[in-house]
Amino acid sequence: MNYPSWHESGLPHVWLPYCQMKVAPPPVPVVRTEGCRIILADGRELIDGIASWWSACHGYNHPHIRESVERQLATMPHVMFGGLAHEPAFRLAERLSAMAPGGLSRVFFADSGSIAVEVALKIALQYWLNVGRPEKRRFVCFADGYHGDTFGAMAVSDPERSMHKAFQHNIMRHHVVDVPTDGASLEALDAFLARVADETAAMIIEPLVQGAGGMRFHSPEILKAVREMAARRGVLFIADEIATGFWRVGHPFACEAAGIAPDLLCLGKALTGGTVTMGATLARDEIFEAFLSDDWSAALMHGPTFMANPLACAAAHASLDLFEAGDWPARVRAIEEGLRAGLEPCRGLPGVVDVRVMGAVGVVQLDPGVDIFALRPRFVEQGVWIRPFGDVVYLMPPLVIEPEDLETLTAAIREVLGASGGLLDGA
């Protein structure tokens, strides 16, 4: 590839994410986006199979979102949320409360998904402090879990099998358990929770799909049982729906597939249609009320500079408009069917361990010995943007993707994996 001048002059000054820059190839230069496509500097177009880290659910440059942000930009791009109020944030809080699973009536705005998790953890800890249970200060989290890159979020992610292993001796250690798979493992988890409940503030889980920890799935039945277990043992239940929220698995929120409502709900990514960074933490009234006091020390002392940013609120309103208008159950079912049909033939390929699909999430799990980084440029050669990690090649495309583009994505995975030969055998 002939790299543009800005790429060559700027690369020596940029520190790239999740990247060993000594050996990694240069990032692919992008000049424009449109719909489900990423347009490169050399004129090639890539069909986006992962919706810019699962955020661009409506595709790129959606006119309704763009117009909403442009209108807001003309009047008030930002104002601090401390001591001041603005209509976009207040209306958005009302809309999210109405949309969320029952009882989540208070919304704390953040500026990213990681911060939404940080806020949920702080709320859980201070809730117990405010009600006179300061000893409840640890968390139960799950193996293969991932909740963000800030220190609190890292502490409730898998400390051994996540990308944060380098920090495992510098973060607070919590209780890491396996996601139950059957009645016996549910009983074992319940017995464990009974032993640690007096010191445990909350349990945190990614409902139905564990994302960056390896795209592992669990059933609605398991999720429901775990939520009921937490309630029975007096442990708050935090649902991290930053990846699964807003129809990704066929429901407005993954919790609804299990018929449950968490105590705290974390949102981000698709909240603004991937247009502007924003996160939110929703809480039940009972939790919020524990912070109401004549004592200022009982207040939640947290406030990101750009929380409730009006431009982000405008994008979120437009995204919610689109979610309210479309037939999203049918759309996600169609994507699910396309993923199953397109990825299932991978099951017989060398090095493929498993193929699984849930809603608009499709996963091909590979032998751990596969050089996943060597696969990445091969997908670009196929005209698609797919970014494998760990031991998985996965698709989480925009929810507006057309069937022919979805077939191109799955065909690219079949082609690349089928042509990789010894690479998939770990050679």
ZAMARGU-4260 file (C-alpha; in steps of 0.2 Angstrom, whole numbers, plus 5000, padded with zeros to 4 digits):
<rodrens>
0) 5000/5000/5000 | 5006/5018/4996 | 5003/5027/5012 | 4998/5045/5012 | 5009/5059/5018
5) 4999/5062/5034 | 5001/5043/5038 | 5020/5043/5036 | 5023/5059/5045 | 5011/5056/5059
10) 5015/5037/5063 | 5031/5041/5072 | 5021/5051/5085 | 5006/5040/5088 | 5004/5027/5101
15) 4992/5014/5094 | 4979/5004/5105 | 4981/4985/5108 | 4996/4985/5097 | 5014/4979/5098
20) 5021/4993/5087 | 5038/4985/5085 | 5032/4971/5074 | 5014/4976/5069 | 5011/4982/5051
25) 5006/5000/5050 | 4987/5004/5052 | 4976/5005/5037 | 4973/5023/5032 | 4955/5028/5031
30) 4948/5044/5022 | 4929/5042/5023 | 4915/5031/5029 | 4898/5028/5022 | 4884/5015/5027
35) 4893/4999/5031 | 4909/5003/5021 | 4926/5010/5026 | 4934/5019/5012 | 4953/5018/5012
40) 4966/5031/5006 | 4970/5021/4990 | 4952/5020/4985 | 4948/5003/4991 | 4932/5000/5001
45) 4930/4988/5015 | 4914/4981/5021 | 4914/4983/5040 | 4911/4967/5049 | 4914/4973/5067
50) 4905/4990/5067 | 4920/5000/5073 | 4921/4990/5089 | 4903/4986/5089 | 4897/5004/5090
55) 4891/5009/5072 | 4875/4999/5074 | 4866/5010/5061 | 4881/5011/5049 | 4891/5026/5046
60) 4886/5044/5042 | 4867/5040/5045 | 4858/5056/5039 | 4846/5057/5054 | 4861/5056/5067
65) 4871/5068/5057 | 4857/5081/5056 | 4854/5079/5074 | 4872/5082/5079 | 4873/5097/5067
70) 4858/5105/5074 | 4865/5104/5092 | 4882/5110/5086 | 4875/5126/5080 | 4867/5130/5097
75) 4878/5122/5111 | 4892/5109/5108 | 4896/5108/5126 | 4892/5115/5143 | 4898/5107/5160
80) 4884/5097/5169 | 4889/5102/5186 | 4876/5114/5192 | 4870/5117/5175 | 4856/5108/5165
85) 4851/5106/5147 | 4836/5099/5138 | 4846/5085/5128 | 4852/5077/5143 | 4836/5078/5153
90) 4826/5071/5139 | 4838/5057/5136 | 4838/5052/5154 | 4819/5051/5153 | 4820/5041/5137
95) 4833/5028/5143 | 4823/5026/5159 | 4808/5022/5149 | 4817/5010/5138 | 4827/5000/5150
100) 4822/4985/5160 | 4810/4989/5174 | 4815/5000/5189 | 4831/5008/5182 | 4825/5026/5184
105) 4841/5035/5187 | 4854/5039/5174 | 4872/5044/5177 | 4880/5050/5161 | 4898/5046/5157
110) 4910/5049/5143 | 4914/5031/5138 | 4909/5013/5142 | 4924/5010/5154 | 4919/5025/5164
115) 4901/5019/5165 | 4908/5003/5173 | 4919/5013/5185 | 4903/5023/5190 | 4893/5007/5193
120) 4907/4999/5204 | 4908/5016/5214 | 4890/5016/5216 | 4889/4998/5222 | 4903/5001/5235
125) 4896/5017/5241 | 4878/5011/5242 | 4884/4998/5255 | 4894/5011/5264 | 4879/5023/5265
130) 4868/5009/5272 | 4880/5004/5285 | 4888/4989/5277 | 4906/4995/5274 | 4913/4977/5274
135) 4904/4974/5258 | 4918/4980/5246 | 4923/4966/5235 | 4916/4960/5218 | 4911/4943/5210
140) 4916/4943/5192 | 4918/4930/5179 | 4932/4921/5169 | 4934/4927/5151 | 4925/4943/5157
145) 4931/4960/5150 | 4924/4977/5157 | 4936/4990/5151 | 4953/4997/5152 | 4953/5008/5167
150) 4959/5001/5184 | 4942/4998/5192 | 4936/4989/5176 | 4952/4979/5174 | 4950/4973/5192
155) 4933/4965/5188 | 4940/4958/5171 | 4948/4941/5170 | 4965/4944/5178 | 4974/4929/5170
160) 4966/4927/5152 | 4963/4945/5148 | 4974/4958/5139 | 4977/4966/5157 | 4988/4952/5163
165) 5003/4964/5165 | 4993/4973/5179 | 4987/4958/5189 | 4998/4963/5203 | 4994/4981/5203
170) 4975/4980/5204 | 4963/4975/5218 | 4959/4956/5217 | 4941/4951/5217 | 4932/4934/5216
175) 4934/4927/5199 | 4922/4912/5195 | 4917/4903/5180 | 4901/4906/5171 | 4890/4892/5176
180) 4885/4880/5162 | 4872/4868/5171 | 4863/4864/5187 | 4878/4858/5196 | 4889/4873/5192
185) 4875/4884/5197 | 4874/4875/5214 | 4892/4877/5216 | 4892/4896/5212 | 4877/4898/5224
190) 4887/4889/5238 | 4902/4900/5235 | 4892/4916/5235 | 4884/4911/5251 | 4901/4910/5259
195) 4907/4927/5252 | 4891/4937/5252 | 4895/4947/5268 | 4910/4954/5260 | 4903/4956/5242
200) 4896/4972/5236 | 4890/4966/5218 | 4892/4954/5205 | 4896/4960/5187 | 4893/4951/5171
205) 4891/4954/5152 | 4874/4946/5149 | 4873/4932/5136 | 4889/4937/5127 | 4906/4940/5135
210) 4914/4951/5122 | 4933/4955/5122 | 4937/4941/5134 | 4934/4929/5120 | 4916/4930/5113
215) 4909/4916/5125 | 4890/4914/5126 | 4879/4908/5140 | 4860/4905/5140 | 4846/4916/5146
220) 4842/4902/5158 | 4859/4903/5166 | 4858/4922/5166 | 4842/4922/5175 | 4848/4910/5188
225) 4863/4920/5192 | 4853/4936/5194 | 4841/4927/5206 | 4856/4920/5215 | 4863/4938/5218
230) 4846/4944/5224 | 4844/4930/5236 | 4861/4932/5244 | 4860/4951/5246 | 4873/4955/5232
235) 4870/4969/5219 | 4869/4964/5201 | 4878/4974/5188 | 4874/4971/5169 | 4887/4977/5158
240) 4878/4979/5142 | 4890/4990/5133 | 4892/4977/5119 | 4875/4968/5120 | 4863/4983/5123
245) 4852/4990/5109 | 4847/4975/5100 | 4863/4966/5097 | 4857/4949/5103 | 4839/4952/5097
250) 4832/4961/5112 | 4833/4980/5117 | 4844/4973/5131 | 4851/4956/5133 | 4844/4955/5151
255) 4827/4955/5143 | 4830/4939/5135 | 4831/4931/5152 | 4816/4942/5159 | 4827/4950/5172
260) 4832/4968/5177 | 4848/4972/5185 | 4852/4984/5200 | 4864/4993/5189 | 4865/4994/5170
265) 4880/5000/5160 | 4878/5006/5142 | 4889/5014/5128 | 4894/5010/5111 | 4878/5009/5101
270) 4870/5022/5112 | 4875/5036/5100 | 4876/5024/5085 | 4895/5025/5086 | 4895/5044/5082
275) 4901/5052/5098 | 4908/5044/5113 | 4896/5042/5127 | 4892/5030/5142 | 4878/5029/5155
280) 4875/5020/5171 | 4857/5017/5176 | 4852/5013/5193 | 4836/5008/5203 | 4828/5020/5214
285) 4832/5011/5230 | 4850/5012/5226 | 4849/5031/5221 | 4839/5035/5237 | 4854/5028/5248
290) 4864/5043/5242 | 4851/5056/5248 | 4856/5063/5264 | 4860/5079/5274 | 4878/5073/5274
295) 4888/5078/5259 | 4899/5064/5261 | 4885/5052/5256 | 4884/5060/5238 | 4892/5051/5223
300) 4907/5061/5220 | 4910/5058/5202 | 4909/5069/5187 | 4918/5067/5170 | 4921/5084/5162
305) 4911/5079/5146 | 4897/5069/5155 | 4880/5073/5146 | 4889/5081/5132 | 4875/5089/5121
310) 4883/5083/5105 | 4883/5065/5112 | 4865/5067/5118 | 4860/5073/5101 | 4867/5058/5093
315) 4860/5047/5106 | 4842/5054/5104 | 4844/5051/5085 | 4850/5033/5088 | 4835/5030/5099
320) 4823/5037/5086 | 4830/5024/5074 | 4828/5010/5086 | 4810/5015/5090 | 4806/5016/5071
325) 4813/5000/5064 | 4808/4982/5065 | 4824/4977/5074 | 4818/4959/5080 | 4816/4954/5061
330) 4832/4963/5056 | 4842/4954/5069 | 4834/4937/5065 | 4839/4939/5047 | 4857/4943/5052
335) 4857/4928/5064 | 4851/4917/5050 | 4864/4924/5038 | 4878/4921/5050 | 4873/4903/5054
340) 4872/4899/5035 | 4888/4908/5031 | 4899/4902/5046 | 4893/4885/5049 | 4904/4878/5034
345) 4919/4883/5044 | 4916/4870/5057 | 4925/4857/5046 | 4941/4867/5043 | 4958/4863/5050
350) 4961/4873/5066 | 4942/4877/5069 | 4937/4872/5087 | 4919/4879/5087 | 4906/4890/5077
355) 4893/4899/5087 | 4880/4912/5083 | 4868/4923/5094 | 4858/4937/5087 | 4870/4948/5077
360) 4886/4940/5084 | 4895/4926/5074 | 4910/4918/5081 | 4923/4905/5074 | 4934/4899/5088
365) 4951/4893/5083 | 4965/4882/5090 | 4974/4893/5103 | 4990/4890/5093 | 4984/4900/5078
370) 4994/4916/5073 | 4979/4927/5074 | 4989/4942/5069 | 4994/4934/5052 | 4976/4933/5047
375) 4971/4951/5049 | 4979/4957/5033 | 4971/4943/5023 | 4954/4950/5027 | 4959/4967/5020
380) 4964/4958/5004 | 4947/4951/5003 | 4939/4968/5004 | 4932/4967/5022 | 4937/4974/5039
385) 4937/4959/5051 | 4949/4960/5066 | 4952/4943/5075 | 4959/4943/5092 | 4964/4929/5105
390) 4957/4913/5097 | 4942/4920/5088 | 4937/4927/5071 | 4921/4935/5074 | 4907/4946/5066
395) 4897/4960/5074 | 4892/4970/5059 | 4881/4985/5058 | 4863/4980/5061 | 4858/4988/5045
400) 4869/4977/5034 | 4862/4970/5018 | 4861/4952/5015 | 4874/4952/5001 | 4886/4962/5011
405) 4884/4949/5025 | 4887/4935/5013 | 4903/4944/5008 | 4909/4945/5026 | 4906/4926/5029
410) 4913/4921/5013 | 4929/4930/5017 | 4930/4921/5033 | 4928/4904/5024 | 4940/4909/5011
415) 4954/4915/5023 | 4952/4901/5035 | 4951/4888/5021 | 4967/4895/5012 | 4977/4897/5028
420) 4983/4879/5028 | 4997/4876/5041 | 4993/4893/5049 | 4977/4885/5056 | 4986/4870/5062
425) 4998/4881/5072 | 5012/4879/5061
</rodrens>
